[in-house]
Amino acid sequence: MKRLLPVCLMVLVGCATTKARPPEYATFIQNDYAAALAQARAERKPLFIDFGAVWCPPCRTMEAQVFAAPGFIAKAKDYVLLAVDVDDPINEPLLERFPVDNLPTLLVLDSETETPAVRWMGGAALEDVLALLDDARRALSAQVSGPDLLLLEGDRAHARREHELAARKYQEAVEQGPRDWSRRTRAVESALNALWNAEAFQACAEYAVRTVPSLDEEGQAGPASTGYSCASYANEPKPWAAPAMKALEVYFEKAFEQAQKHGTKSQTWLYDSMADLLAARGDKEGARKLSEEYYAKVLAYRAEETTARGRAAWDSQLYSAAELSGHLADTLELFVQTERELPDDFSASTRVAANLRELGHYDEALAATDRALKRAQGGRRLAVWLSRARTLERAGREDEARKDLETALSEAERLPRMQREFSQYAVDAVRAALSALPGAK
């Protein structure tokens, strides 16, 4: 299951100006926590922080589909909005104060005390974000008790990176809340995310198996996916993993049927997951047909977008769908279009490079990777170096690939602490690639 829980992670703080998005978007202060906090205090408003990154697919989707929605724009007027790019080293002090483990992460602060009111990790649909803002208002009014108070305490513990305590608070909230509690799905999802961050994978998977059946059908897919990820992410096979994965598969199937029936854009990722599931079951033809359907659907959704950023929000899924269905050659020009329209977006150049590499155009792929390196910051440069090394290795230039991987590790050593911690998965991938090269010691 290809849900992006463990992938997306960090934030931005820099100049003291406000960068206006297109008129249909809410206006976020870009990368300046001090300026945003000062404005929030002057206007006596809470501070809403969106921790994201240009390479994070759920972040791009939320920017295009949630932060542009009239419902969000209307409700966001009661908040000061701050967008933080976690790859920019200038944000290290803010990340030290409010550590981020996954991207996107949404945080609402009491601007007077700088105390977290609510916290959300992972992609969110419009209704999720609107409910989160309502939760923040209630929390800041101090008019919370019972399961709502436990949910708030879980959010605050999670913001402090006390994952085990957060998981307990969220679970207590679920236990105390009535069956029809409107925050039940969020509390379950938050508990699973906290268990993931605590690397309590068995507890995460088994909690999903126990609690997902108690959720409304429309809220089951996300928690089931997180629990499935926990079961499949275990470093070695565990006797509990396979039964948990089997128990949770049914919720993907049910959610997928609904997504097919209603054309739910926010759950298009289920096509990818279901194709993986069919392939794992040995149904290669079913997986191929579903991959074709996935490709056609994402291509159609992308074509409906009227802005460059809206189209770019679909590019990650489009690449995955094209790779699964064998349509990479048909999509190259679309990725080139994104790179042309968004020249500061290094992830667009990286995607062009990966596409060209898979098509065997190695020199062009290296040129695209070099364009990405000129724009990438912080720990994300490691992934770009890794992509470049893979192209060189594919081209039979192993010595050059080794030099690139060694350069990546050298850069990793110079990263600020939070950047280094956040990029450990990339460091591990670079080391694995280095050790796999011919002649490696």
N, C-alpha and C positions, 0 to 999 in steps of 0.2 A: 504494500500500500504506500503510495507516494504522497503522504501528507507532509507538509513542510514544517512540522513542529520543531525538529531539532536543527533546522537549517537557518531560519531567519532570526537575526539578532542585533542591533546597537544604535547611535544617536549624534546630533549636530549643534554647535554653539559658536558663533563667530562675530560677524559684524553687527552693528547696532541698528540695522535698517530693517524695514519690513519689505519682503519680496512678495509682490502681489501675484497670485496665480491668475489664470484666466477669469473673467468676470463671473463665470458660473461656479467657481470654486470658493469655498470659505478661505479667508486670508489668514495665513499662518506667518508668524514671525519665524525667520529662518536662523537657526543656530546661534541664538543669543539668549541664554537663560536669564542673565542679569536684566536685560532690557524687557524681556517678557514678564519677569517677576515684578519689576518696577511698575509696568503698565497695569498688571493685575491688581497690585496693591492700590494704585492710584484710582482705579475704577471699581475697587472692592468686588472683584470677581475671582472665582477659582481659576487655576492655571491648568489647562489641558495640554498634555505633552504627548506627541506622537513620535516614538522612537522607531526609526526605520532606516532603510538604506536603498540606494538606487537599484541594487541588484536583487532585492527581495521581492519575489513575485506577489505575495499577498499584500505587501506594502503598496505596490503599484496599483493593484486592483482596488484597494481601499481608496487610494487617492483619486482614482478615476470614477469609481462607482459610489463610494460612500461620502467622501468629503465634498463631492459635487452635487449631492442630493439636496433638494430644497428643504427636506425635513431636517437634515443635519445643519444646513446653513442657518435655518431659523433658530434652532435650539442652541447653536454654538455662539449666538450673539450674547449669551449670558456668561461666556467664558473668554479668557484670553488664550489664544491658540499658539503653540510652539511646536515646530517641526525640528527634530534632532536627527542628524545623520551620524550613526555610530562609527562610521569609518574615518571621520575627520578627527585627527589627533587632538585638535583644540578642545574637543568635548571630553577629554579624559577626566577633568575634575568633576564634571557632572555625572559621568559614569561611575566614578569612585563613590559618589554620594548616593546615586540611585542605580545600582548595578542592573544590567539587563542581560537575560539569558537567552531570550528568543525574540525574533522579530516577526511581525511588529509587536511592540509593547505599548499599550496606552496607559497613561497615568494621569490622574487628576489630583492636584495638590491644593490644600488650603493655602492661599497665597500669603496669609499673615504668619502662619507658623511653619510653612513648608512641610506640612505633614501629609502623607498620602491619604486620600479619601477612598479611592478605588483603583484597582489595577486589573488590566486584561492583557493576556498574552496570546499571540497568534492572530490569524486573520479573523475578521468579524464582518458580518453583514450589517446593513443599515439598522435593522431592528435591534441587533445586539448593542450597537454603539449608542443608540437613543436610550435603550434601557440602562446602559452603563452611566450615561449622563444623569438619568433620573436617580440612579443609586447614589451617585456622587452628591447630588443636591440633598438627598435625604440624610446621607452620612454627615455632611457638613452642617446640617441643621441640628445635629445631635438628637434627632428624634427617631432613633433606631433602637431596637431591642430584640430579644429572642434570636431567631436564625439570621435576621438581617444584621444584627450586631456581630454575630460570629462570622458572617461573610465579610464584614468590614475588617474585623481583626485578622482574618485570613489574608485579605488584600494587603494590610499593613505589614504583616509578617513576610509576605511574599516580596514586597518592595524592599525589605531589609535583607532579602536573600536567605531568610530562615525557612527553607523549603519544607522541612519536616513539620515544623510548628504550623506553617500555613496549611499543609495538607490536613492536619488534625482539625484545625478550625473549620476548614471547608467541609470536612466530613461530618463534624458535629452540627454544622448548619443544615446539611442535608437530612440528618437524623431528626433534628428538631422541627424542621419545616414541614408543614402539612403536604399531602400529596399534590395539591393544586398550587403550591407555592410558586409564584411567578419567577423566582430566581433559582429554582431547582436546577435547571439545565446549566446555568452559569456556574453555580456552586460545584456541580459534578465535574464540569469541564475544568474549572480552576483547580480542584483537588487532583485531577489526573495530571495536569500540567505541573503542579508542585511535586508530585511523586516522580514525574519524569525528571525534573530538575534535580531531585534528590537521588536520582539513579536507583530508585526503588522500583525496578521494572516489574518484578513479580507482583508486588502490592498494587501497582498501577493497573496491570492487566486484570488481576482478579477483582479489583474494585470496579472496573468497567463492566466485567461480566455480571457482577451483582447489581449494579445501579442502572445500567442503560435500559433494562426493561421497564423501569419505573418512569422513564421520561416519555413525553409526548413524541409521537412518531417523527414529527418534523425536527425534533431536537436530538435524535438518536445518532445520526451519522457522524457528527463531529467527535463526541465522546467515544463512540465505538472505534473510530479511526485512531484516536490517541491511545486507547487501550491496546489496539492491534499493533500499533507502532512499538509500544512498550514490550509486547510479547515477542515481536520479531527482531527487536534491537538487542536482545540478550547476546552477550559475546559468544556464548557457546550454547548448543541445544540444551534446553531444560525440560524436565518432564511436564511442567505446568504450562509451557508455552503453547504447544500444539493444541491442547484442549481449549485454551483461552481464545486462540485465533479462530478455531472452528466455531466456537460459540458466538463470536462477534461478527463473523462473516455474514450472517443472516441479516444484520442491520444495514450492511452495505447494499445487499441485494434489494431490500425493501426501499431504502433511500434512493437507490439507482432507478428503480422502477418509477418512483415518483418524479425524479429528475427528468427521465425520458418523457413521461406523460405530460408534465407541465412546462418543460423547457426551462428549468431553474438555472439561471446563469451562475449563481453563487455556488452551485454544486457540480459544475462541469468537471471538476477534478475527479469525481466519482467514475467517470469513463476510464480514466487512467488506472485507477485502483481496480476497477472491475476487469479490465483487460489483463492486468497483472494476475488477478485471482484466477481467471480462466486459464491463463498460461500455466500457472502453478498446478492446476488440476489436470493438465495435459490436453486441454481443448484448444489446440493451436489455431484451428480454423475459426472458432468462436472468438478468440482473442484478436485474430486478424480482422474480422468483420467489425468488431467493436472499435478497433483502432481506426478503421476507415471512417466509421460514424463519428468518432471523437474528433478526427482531423477535420471533417466537413463542418461539424458544429462550431468548433473554435474558429475556423476560417470565416464562417458566416458571422459570428459574433464580432470578430475583429473588424470585419467590413462595415458593420453598423456604426462603429465609433467615428465621431466627427473631429476628434483632436488627435494630435500625435501622441500625447501621453495616454489617451484612452486606448489607442491601438497598441502602444508599447506594453500596456498592462496585460495583454493577451499573448505576448511574444513567448514567454516562458512555456505556457501550455501549448502554444503552436509548435514550438521546437520539439517538445516531448511527443506530441501527437504525430508530427511529421516523421520523427525518427522511428516511432513504433509502426507507422503505416508505410514507410518507405517513400515519403514525399519530400525529403530534404531538398532535392534539386528544384522542386516546385516552389519552395518557400524562401529561397535565398534572397531573391529580390525584395521581398517584404522586410527581411531583417536589414538589408542594406538601406531600405527606405527609412527605417527607424533610426539607424545610425546617422543618416543624412539630416533627418528632421530634428534629432536630439543630439547635437554634436558633443555635449558635455556628459553624455551617458556612456560610461565605459562599458557597462554591461551589454549595450547594443553591439559594440565592437567585439566583445568577447564572444557573443552569440554568432556573429558573422564568422569569426575565426573558427569556431567549433564546426559550423556548417561546412565551411570550405575544407577543413581538415577531413571531415567524413566523406566529402566528395573527391578527395585526393588532390586538391589544389594547395599544395603545401606552402609554396612561396607566398601566395596571396593570403593564406591563413596566418602566416608569420607577420605579414605587414599589418593585418587587422589586429593581431595581438599586440604589436608594438604601439598601435594607436590607443589601445586600451590601457597599456602601461603608462602612457603619458597623462592619463586622466584618473586612474585608480589611486586610492589613498589607503593608508593604514593596512590592516590585515588582509584586505581584499586583494592586494597586490600579490599575495602568495598564490591565490587561485589562478591569477592571470599568468604568473610565472609557470605554474604547473601545466596550464593549458599550452603554453608555448613549448615546454619540454616534451609534452606528448606529441605535438606536431613534429618536432625535430626527431624524436624517436621513430615515429611512423615513417619519416623520410629517410631513415637510416643514418641519422647524424647523432649517434649516441653520445659522443664526447661533448658536443654542444649542449645536448639535453642535460647532461650531468652538471655542466657549468651553470645552467639556468637554475637547476634545483638547488645547487649550493648557494647561489645568489639569493634565492628565496629564503633559505634557512638563515643566512647572514642578516637579511632584512628583519626576519622574525625576532632575532635576538635584540634588535634595536627598538622594537616596538614598546610603547608605554605599557605598564602592567595590565591594565584592563583590556587593551587591544590584544596583548599577547595571550591573555587568558581566554578571551573570546575567540581567538583564531587558532586554538589548539587543534581543532579538528583538521584545519588546513595544514598545520605543521605536520600532523601525523600522516596526512595524505602525501605530502611532499617527501617525507622520509621513506614511506613505503615505496613510492615511485623510484626514489634514488636507489634503494636496496634491490629493486627488481631489474635495474639496468644490467646489461651484460657486463661481466667483469667486476661487479660490485663485491666488496669484501663482506 
